[in-house]
Amino acid sequence: MSLRDRKRARVRQSLVDAATELFERDGYERTTVADIAAAADIGTRTFFSYFASKEELLFPESDRRVQATVDAIAARDPEDTPVEVLIRALYLTGVDSDDLTDRLAALRLRLIREVPAVRGRALQIQLDAQQQIAAHLAEAFPEQLDRVKAGALVGAFVGAVTGAVQVVMEDLPAHHDPKEMRSAVEEATSVALRPWMTTRPR
C-alpha cells in the first residue's frame, strides 16, 4: 500500500471512529456530516470524497466483503461446491476484520432497527451484494446453478449469516471481547449452514 493509500485509510478510519462516538453520544439523527468531519479534523467537502452520506459510515466494509467473496469464487478449487466457496469467503473476510462483531456492528444493528434511513440503506446494500455475488456464482458453477438457483442460494446464505449475527450480538454484553464475539458468530453460522455442506446443488 502506498503512502497516499495509507493516509486515506487512516482518514477513512478516523471518520468511522468519530461517527461511532457521535452516534452513540448524541444520537444518529442529531449528528450531522459537519459534526463528523470536524471530529475527524477534516473539512465537510473532504468528507464526501470518502463517504457519500452519514449512512455509509455504518457500512464501511460492505464493498470489501463483496469483493472478497467474488475473489473467493474466482479462486475456487475444481472440487469446491458453491456453498463451500461462500463459507470460505465468510471466514477469510473475518480473519482480519471485526466488522460483524465490534462496537460499530452493535451500533449498526441497533440503528437498523430504530432508523428507517439506516434500515433502508442496509437492505439496499444487502440486495445489491446478493445480486452481484449470485451472478458470479452462477457463472462459476453453470452446471449446478442457473441465476435463479444462485440467487436463492446466496439469499439463504446471507439470511443465515445475518440471523446468526443478530442473535449473537443481542445475547452477548455490549463491548464484549471482539474475538470471543467473532468466534460465537462463526460457531452459530456453522451450525446454521451445516446441512448445506453435505448437499451438493443440482
SEVOLUM-316649 format. One record per residue (C-alpha): x, y, z. Coordinates in nm, 4 decimals, padded with zeros to 6 digits. Layout:
REM residues N
(r (X,Y,Z))
...
REM end
This chain:
REM residues 202
(r (00.0000,00.0000,00.0000))
(r (00.1370,00.3402,-00.0989))
(r (00.1837,00.6309,00.1429))
(r (-00.1178,00.8035,-00.0117))
(r (-00.3329,00.4941,00.0292))
(r (-00.2247,00.4558,00.3918))
(r (-00.3130,00.8175,00.4601))
(r (-00.6562,00.7754,00.3016))
(r (-00.7136,00.4609,00.5046))
(r (-00.6276,00.6463,00.8261))
(r (-00.8592,00.9357,00.7460))
(r (-01.1359,00.6952,00.6489))
(r (-01.0998,00.5070,00.9759))
(r (-01.0934,00.8306,01.1743))
(r (-01.4276,00.9251,01.0165))
(r (-01.5784,00.5889,01.1091))
(r (-01.4463,00.6188,01.4665))
(r (-01.5735,00.9753,01.5012))
(r (-01.9161,00.8826,01.3663))
(r (-01.9423,00.5848,01.6007))
(r (-01.8612,00.8042,01.9008))
(r (-02.1027,01.0799,01.7978))
(r (-02.3874,00.8458,01.7060))
(r (-02.3599,00.6785,02.0456))
(r (-02.3252,01.0033,02.2388))
(r (-02.5584,01.2429,02.0576))
(r (-02.7831,01.0109,01.8587))
(r (-02.7891,00.9381,01.4883))
(r (-03.0450,01.1998,01.3861))
(r (-02.8770,01.4835,01.5784))
(r (-02.5330,01.4106,01.4373))
(r (-02.4517,01.5911,01.1116))
(r (-02.1893,01.5298,00.8461))
(r (-02.0287,01.8576,00.9557))
(r (-02.0080,01.7275,01.3146))
(r (-01.8365,01.4076,01.1999))
(r (-01.5939,01.5909,00.9727))
(r (-01.4994,01.8332,01.2498))
(r (-01.4427,01.5484,01.4957))
(r (-01.2127,01.3811,01.2415))
(r (-01.0340,01.7133,01.1805))
(r (-01.1190,01.7399,00.8112))
(r (-01.3421,01.9697,00.6076))
(r (-01.7015,01.8839,00.5226))
(r (-01.6237,01.8825,00.1491))
(r (-01.3392,01.6383,00.2088))
(r (-01.5825,01.4069,00.3905))
(r (-01.7656,01.3402,00.0662))
(r (-01.4523,01.2139,-00.1032))
(r (-01.4647,00.9245,00.1443))
(r (-01.8362,00.8616,00.2047))
(r (-02.1484,00.9615,00.0133))
(r (-02.3567,01.0131,00.3293))
(r (-02.3513,00.9536,00.7021))
(r (-02.5442,00.6283,00.6459))
(r (-02.2450,00.4915,00.4555))
(r (-02.0249,00.5291,00.7654))
(r (-02.2188,00.2463,00.9263))
(r (-02.1229,00.0045,00.6456))
(r (-01.7523,00.0715,00.5832))
(r (-01.6635,-00.2902,00.4986))
(r (-01.9563,-00.3799,00.2726))
(r (-01.7745,-00.3310,-00.0590))
(r (-01.4669,-00.5154,00.0654))
(r (-01.6726,-00.8132,00.1766))
(r (-01.8472,-00.8389,-00.1590))
(r (-01.5153,-00.8163,-00.3438))
(r (-01.3614,-01.0788,-00.1155))
(r (-01.6497,-01.3130,-00.1946))
(r (-01.6145,-01.2504,-00.5682))
(r (-01.2401,-01.3173,-00.5376))
(r (-01.3083,-01.6419,-00.3484))
(r (-01.5395,-01.7562,-00.6263))
(r (-01.2740,-01.6781,-00.8863))
(r (-01.0066,-01.8636,-00.6857))
(r (-01.2224,-02.1727,-00.6208))
(r (-01.0773,-02.5228,-00.6395))
(r (-01.2208,-02.7600,-00.9003))
(r (-01.3827,-02.9806,-00.6352))
(r (-01.5435,-02.6922,-00.4432))
(r (-01.9200,-02.6620,-00.4163))
(r (-02.0908,-02.3206,-00.4258))
(r (-02.1671,-02.3371,-00.0531))
(r (-01.8082,-02.4239,00.0342))
(r (-01.6866,-02.1215,-00.1612))
(r (-01.9304,-01.8899,00.0177))
(r (-01.8334,-02.0208,00.3612))
(r (-01.4640,-01.9864,00.2815))
(r (-01.5201,-01.6235,00.1795))
(r (-01.7071,-01.5557,00.5041))
(r (-01.4258,-01.6902,00.7191))
(r (-01.1496,-01.5296,00.5137))
(r (-01.3050,-01.1853,00.5490))
(r (-01.3472,-01.2425,00.9220))
(r (-00.9788,-01.3125,00.9797))
(r (-00.8668,-00.9508,00.9519))
(r (-01.1868,-00.7666,01.0345))
(r (-01.4206,-00.7313,01.3312))
(r (-01.6854,-00.5650,01.1146))
(r (-01.9541,-00.8168,01.2116))
(r (-01.8818,-00.8221,01.5833))
(r (-01.7260,-00.4949,01.7003))
(r (-01.8654,-00.1823,01.8630))
(r (-01.9768,-00.0418,01.5286))
(r (-02.1586,-00.3662,01.4470))
(r (-02.3638,-00.3407,01.7665))
(r (-02.4449,00.0234,01.6926))
(r (-02.5342,-00.0579,01.3318))
(r (-02.7710,-00.3353,01.4401))
(r (-02.9488,-00.1012,01.6810))
(r (-02.9795,00.1784,01.4257))
(r (-03.1116,-00.0586,01.1595))
(r (-03.3967,-00.1363,01.3970))
(r (-03.4555,00.2258,01.5008))
(r (-03.3807,00.4494,01.1998))
(r (-03.5726,00.3991,00.8719))
(r (-03.2988,00.5610,00.6598))
(r (-03.0357,00.3246,00.8003))
(r (-03.2658,00.0240,00.7623))
(r (-03.3351,00.1181,00.4010))
(r (-02.9656,00.1577,00.3235))
(r (-02.8865,-00.1753,00.4885))
(r (-03.1469,-00.3534,00.2768))
(r (-03.0219,-00.1880,-00.0418))
(r (-02.6610,-00.2864,00.0315))
(r (-02.7690,-00.6427,00.1064))
(r (-02.9784,-00.6745,-00.2103))
(r (-02.7037,-00.5294,-00.4302))
(r (-02.4478,-00.7625,-00.2740))
(r (-02.6690,-01.0672,-00.3192))
(r (-02.7286,-00.9890,-00.6855))
(r (-02.3605,-00.9339,-00.7574))
(r (-02.2459,-01.2471,-00.5747))
(r (-02.5231,-01.4608,-00.7258))
(r (-02.4273,-01.3516,-01.0776))
(r (-02.0647,-01.4533,-01.0224))
(r (-02.1686,-01.7796,-00.8581))
(r (-02.3964,-01.8769,-01.1473))
(r (-02.1193,-01.8007,-01.3950))
(r (-01.8677,-02.0062,-01.1950))
(r (-02.0960,-02.3100,-01.1496))
(r (-02.3069,-02.3236,-01.4689))
(r (-02.3690,-02.6979,-01.4408))
(r (-02.5062,-02.6689,-01.0875))
(r (-02.6703,-02.3276,-01.0734))
(r (-02.8700,-02.1041,-01.3026))
(r (-02.9283,-01.7432,-01.1988))
(r (-03.2484,-01.8271,-01.0117))
(r (-03.0900,-02.1071,-00.8071))
(r (-02.7799,-01.8960,-00.7444))
(r (-02.9986,-01.6102,-00.6216))
(r (-03.1870,-01.8445,-00.3899))
(r (-02.8667,-01.9963,-00.2516))
(r (-02.6994,-01.6609,-00.1871))
(r (-03.0170,-01.5230,-00.0309))
(r (-03.0392,-01.8211,00.2043))
(r (-02.6705,-01.7938,00.2883))
(r (-02.6906,-01.4214,00.3678))
(r (-03.0024,-01.4832,00.5741))
(r (-02.8264,-01.7490,00.7799))
(r (-02.5266,-01.5262,00.8463))
(r (-02.7418,-01.2222,00.9267))
(r (-02.9626,-01.4222,01.1601))
(r (-02.6638,-01.5669,01.3448))
(r (-02.5020,-01.2251,01.3837))
(r (-02.8201,-01.0669,01.5163))
(r (-02.8773,-01.3345,01.7796))
(r (-02.5156,-01.3365,01.8962))
(r (-02.4957,-00.9569,01.9135))
(r (-02.8159,-00.9408,02.1172))
(r (-02.7149,-01.2203,02.3559))
(r (-02.3605,-01.1075,02.4328))
(r (-02.2983,-00.7992,02.6510))
(r (-02.2056,-00.4673,02.4947))
(r (-01.8348,-00.4123,02.4235))
(r (-01.7644,-00.7828,02.4689))
(r (-01.4265,-00.9118,02.3551))
(r (-01.4465,-00.8912,01.9711))
(r (-01.2535,-01.2174,01.9321))
(r (-01.4992,-01.4044,02.1506))
(r (-01.7895,-01.2442,01.9687))
(r (-01.6438,-01.3376,01.6283))
(r (-01.5914,-01.6939,01.7468))
(r (-01.9518,-01.7138,01.8596))
(r (-02.0734,-01.5787,01.5257))
(r (-01.8640,-01.8326,01.3360))
(r (-01.9931,-02.1183,01.5511))
(r (-02.3552,-02.0115,01.5111))
(r (-02.3121,-01.9693,01.1362))
(r (-02.1502,-02.3120,01.1051))
(r (-02.4469,-02.4714,01.2801))
(r (-02.6911,-02.2899,01.0521))
(r (-02.5055,-02.3922,00.7362))
(r (-02.4060,-02.7459,00.8309))
(r (-02.6894,-02.9152,00.6360))
(r (-02.5765,-02.7420,00.3174))
(r (-02.2239,-02.8724,00.3487))
(r (-02.3414,-03.2269,00.2749))
(r (-02.5833,-03.1327,-00.0004))
(r (-02.4496,-03.0533,-00.3443))
(r (-02.6802,-02.8327,-00.5516))
(r (-02.8364,-02.9991,-00.8582))
REM end
